[in-house]
Amino acid sequence: MIKEQDFLKDIASYCIENSKKLGATEVGVKVIHSVSENVSFRNKKLDESNRSDSFALNLTTYIDKKKSSINSSDLSKSNLEKLIERCIDATKITPVDENNSLPDKDLMSKKMEDLQLYDETHYPNDKKIEFLEHVEDAASLDDKIVNTESGFTENKNNFILANSNGFQNGYKTSNFSSSCVAVSRINGTMERDYEFGSKRFLNDMLKPDEIGKIAAEKAINKLGPKKIDSEKIGVIFDKRISKGILSTLASAVSASAISRGTSFLKDKIDNEIFPSSINIIDDPKIQKGIGSQNFDSEGVENNSLKLVENGILKNYLIDTYYGKKLNLKSNGRSGGTTNLYFENGNLSFKELLNLEKKFLYITETIGHGGNIITGDYSVGASGFMVENGELTYPVSEITIAGNFKEMFKNLILANDLEMKYSTNAPTLLINEMTVAGK
């Protein structure tokens, strides 16, 4: 059972009070209790079942402009005393940094919304096993599927974030996730693919039959891939891949990258970096959102933020420390984005496929691929050839390359956005990418 707020608050208060007694001028502390249960199957047989019950404490102490942090999973009083002493001792010998401080008091969160982030439901292990049996059965219906792996995880968390300026708050969160990996084989060649889903509430999850069926279909559709010639061609990114474009953008507009000068988007505020039809939003207050939160990892209030409006870069992701370096106030993005997404485009998926006679449709990429310093992008990939609006045959062993500066400007969005993850994008097309094949 998850520990209640009062238990966590007592520990946080103890750390702040005793750190101050030992000379800290400011103190921040986060206390988390997590319970996780996981069941996994392999080829229709139970492979693993485990449960973890863990505590985590992060203590940060300041002595004027000196700062240090320490972590522990032992919340016993005797250990906390030693932990506080060690953190204070480390702070005393840490170099001065004028940007070290807690967030401004006027930026701290003052209200709590019910974002529906916690489901009291406990799904017993026998139910998890039954769920995965259905997943595995659905994935194994076709003889071309020769291997399956599936898993079900239930996570429950409660936390308190507090500091010596009087902030103290937290809340419970839950997460139910399931996955299936299917391996297909024909004529001695094998392919793999997967389906994955994660929800705050158990009843919102995909049905087990759907999970297994989708994973199997994807794996079978990839069988018999062809190699293609190198060429310049429009590339369509499946929704599972297109969200990676947003992840790169988020890294490039983080205050840390901007302040260091290690981003290709430095000094691009109020510049048009996308077509005028593109809007990109980070919204922490979406009901049941995987990335939703009432405040950031420093306790700063956060609200919906337009990173890109009508193609123009409007905001960076700013925390307290790097905000001070940039002479900007935190906008509640310590810890990064929350629910980040492209607003839908105007074209249906089918209309996107029919914009030209020939495209590449990418369903998997290999490697990180993005360099936020230069904007260069290069990844291994596989997917399907699109001809006259139809997916005609699978392709593999290709590399796609470009530069985000040009990729952003040549981007066209479909209108099939789904809020499945904390970062979400519709299917998107980028024209004139370099594809290296055989």
C-alpha positions, -999 to 999 in steps of 0.1 A, spaced: 0 0 0 12 35 -9 23 56 20 0 86 27 11 123 24 15 128 62 42 102 64 62 118 35 56 153 48 71 144 82 103 132 65 105 162 43 100 186 73 126 167 93 152 171 66 145 208 61 145 216 98 177 198 106 195 210 75 188 246 86 201 238 121 234 227 105 239 259 85 219 255 53 205 289 41 180 271 18 168 235 15 149 215 -11 137 179 -6 117 154 -25 104 121 -9 88 94 -31 72 61 -24 67 38 -53 51 3 -56 55 -15 -89 42 -49 -100 53 -66 -132 43 -98 -149 58 -110 -182 52 -139 -206 73 -155 -232 58 -178 -258 26 -183 -239 43 -192 -207 48 -171 -175 83 -158 -176 86 -135 -146 65 -120 -118 79 -94 -94 69 -66 -71 90 -37 -58 83 -14 -30 108 15 -28 115 48 -12 136 76 -27 148 108 -11 166 136 -28 180 164 -5 195 196 -18 211 221 5 224 256 -1 248 277 18 244 311 2 254 303 -34 270 269 -28 248 239 -35 250 201 -33 225 172 -35 224 137 -21 201 107 -27 191 78 -5 165 50 -3 169 45 35 145 68 53 154 57 88 160 85 113 196 75 119 204 74 82 186 108 76 209 124 102 240 111 85 226 120 51 219 156 61 254 160 77 271 146 45 251 170 23 260 200 44 296 190 45 297 186 7 279 220 3 306 238 24 334 227 0 314 233 -33 324 262 -54 302 293 -54 278 297 -83 258 329 -84 229 311 -102 223 286 -74 190 292 -55 155 280 -49 128 293 -72 113 327 -65 85 324 -40 60 342 -63 65 314 -90 57 285 -67 25 266 -73 -4 278 -51 -32 255 -62 -39 219 -69 -61 207 -97 -77 173 -99 -60 161 -131 -73 125 -126 -38 110 -123 -45 83 -98 -66 52 -101 -72 34 -68 -78 1 -86 -54 -27 -79 -52 -53 -106 -43 -86 -89 -15 -108 -103 -39 -135 -114 -58 -109 -135 -25 -97 -150 -17 -133 -159 -51 -138 -175 -47 -105 -194 -13 -116 -209 -27 -150 -218 -52 -133 -240 -24 -111 -254 -2 -140 -263 -31 -161 -278 -41 -131 -300 -5 -126 -311 0 -163 -320 -30 -170 -342 -10 -168 -374 15 -196 -381 40 -169 -393 44 -158 -357 72 -178 -341 80 -159 -309 61 -137 -285 69 -116 -255 44 -96 -235 43 -77 -202 20 -59 -178 31 -33 -153 12 -15 -126 28 15 -109 16 35 -80 35 65 -67 31 92 -40 55 121 -34 61 152 -15 81 181 -27 91 207 -2 115 236 4 126 260 31 106 289 15 74 273 28 64 252 -2 52 217 5 29 197 -17 25 164 -36 0 139 -50 -5 103 -60 -1 90 -96 -8 57 -112 2 40 -144 -9 8 -161 11 -3 -191 11 -33 -214 32 -45 -243 36 -72 -268 65 -81 -291 59 -105 -319 85 -122 -342 74 -134 -376 92 -158 -400 89 -169 -436 114 -186 -459 141 -184 -433 138 -146 -427 125 -131 -395 111 -97 -385 98 -82 -353 74 -55 -342 55 -44 -311 25 -27 -296 26 -8 -264 2 13 -244 3 32 -211 -27 48 -192 -33 64 -159 -65 44 -154 -69 6 -159 -102 8 -178 -86 31 -204 -61 5 -215 -63 -13 -249 -80 -47 -248 -55 -76 -246 -68 -91 -279 -61 -58 -297 -25 -55 -283 -16 -90 -295 -33 -86 -328 -17 -53 -337 18 -66 -327 14 -97 -349 0 -78 -379 29 -53 -378 55 -81 -376 39 -101 -405 36 -70 -427 73 -64 -424 82 -99 -439 101 -100 -472 116 -65 -472 134 -52 -502 164 -30 -506 160 2 -526 183 26 -545 196 58 -529 175 88 -538 160 121 -527 124 114 -517 96 125 -494 96 106 -461 64 99 -441 70 92 -404 46 69 -386 32 84 -354 54 61 -333 84 78 -350 72 113 -356 70 121 -319 108 118 -320 110 150 -340 93 167 -311 117 152 -286 146 166 -306 129 200 -306 124 199 -269 161 192 -263 171 220 -286 149 246 -268 158 236 -233 173 265 -213 204 244 -206 212 239 -243 204 275 -251 226 289 -223 255 267 -233 252 277 -269 248 240 -279 216 243 -298 209 250 -335 179 270 -322 199 295 -302 188 331 -308 158 319 -328 130 332 -305 104 350 -327 119 334 -358 98 313 -382 113 278 -380 82 258 -392 55 265 -418 29 290 -406 4 262 -401 24 245 -374 16 249 -337 34 230 -309 20 230 -274 32 217 -240 2 213 -217 7 199 -181 -30 201 -173 -45 175 -196 -69 152 -177 -54 117 -173 -23 128 -193 8 106 -190 29 138 -186 4 158 -166 15 175 -134 4 203 -110 39 218 -108 74 211 -121 102 193 -103 110 225 -84 74 232 -73 70 260 -99 35 265 -112 32 254 -148 6 261 -174 0 254 -211 29 268 -231 30 274 -268 66 266 -279 57 272 -316 29 294 -327 20 297 -364 55 284 -372 73 309 -350 94 298 -320 79 316 -290 94 300 -259 122 280 -244 118 253 -217 131 272 -186 140 261 -151 154 282 -123 191 277 -127 195 281 -164 168 307 -165 190 329 -143 218 323 -168 196 336 -195 180 364 -174 146 347 -178 121 335 -153 113 298 -149 82 288 -169 77 256 -149 98 233 -171 123 220 -146 124 183 -156 115 191 -192 82 189 -211 49 176 -198 24 167 -225 41 179 -257 23 177 -290 18 191 -325 -17 204 -331 -34 184 -358 -28 192 -395 -55 196 -421 -49 164 -441 -62 129 -434 -37 100 -434 -49 89 -468 -46 124 -483 -11 126 -470 -2 94 -487 -16 107 -520 2 140 -521 29 125 -544 31 93 -565 59 79 -544 70 81 -507 88 62 -481 68 54 -450 90 49 -420 78 27 -391 111 21 -373 144 39 -368 177 27 -354 200 50 -334 194 84 -318 202 103 -350 197 139 -340 226 164 -333 211 194 -315 243 214 -319 243 213 -357 208 201 -364 221 172 -385 199 141 -386 208 106 -397 193 72 -387 190 37 -399 154 29 -408 129 5 -422 93 8 -434 73 6 -466 73 20 -501 42 41 -508 31 42 -545 0 59 -557 -13 62 -521 -8 26 -512 17 8 -490 32 -16 -516 61 -35 -501 84 -34 -470 119 -19 -472 148 -22 -449 186 -15 -445 182 22 -454 195 54 -439 176 86 -439 193 119 -434 187 157 -434 191 187 -412 164 198 -388 165 234 -400 153 222 -435 132 193 -421 111 216 -399 104 240 -428 93 211 -451 70 195 -426 34 186 -433 11 171 -407 -18 147 -409 -49 151 -387 -45 117 -368 -30 129 -335 -35 105 -306 -25 113 -270 -9 80 -262 24 91 -246 38 122 -229 51 133 -264 27 129 -293 26 138 -329 4 129 -359 17 112 -390 40 137 -407 56 142 -441 90 157 -447 98 164 -484 131 159 -501 151 138 -476 182 119 -485 177 82 -484 208 59 -487 200 24 -499 218 -3 -517 
